[in-house]
């Protein structure tokens, strides 16, 4: 049907965001409901203010979060917690989501929030890009397969990363007591 095709297309867009090679931060200052919550699910790090809330109110209108919300949230916070959010359309505070391991960093709003988002984005922007990409792929895909296969993915990633210019840059920076300048070259 037309609606199934539309959902397939939307899933592809969310997949493209989730599979982006660089780490992505969801900076949430307020409400992340429905599609906003689903968008935060495809990011790697969630930074939220204490006044923020997450939820899936779709059930109140007879629909459900079909942009990956049922699948991704269950995997991130556990099935029982996700089912509570999905079945009842209840919103959860950023503090609760932090306790559940969904929110990576919890902060006050305003300058503290802006500073933390900038600090973490800047750190990731200057970090060894090849290693970050391999960490992202190994962690995200490795947790979807049996442990032995995930470990093989990690071993292969280690081999790829070992040949990157970032490794030599990191070692040289350590030996010369300078800050490394990572470029991500292989």
Beta strands, then each sheet from edge to edge (+ up, - down):
strand 1: 25-28
strand 2: 31-33
strand 3: 45-49
strand 4: 53-55
strand 5: 91-93
strand 6: 105-107
sheet 1: 1+ 3+ 6+
sheet 2: 2+ 4+ 5-
end
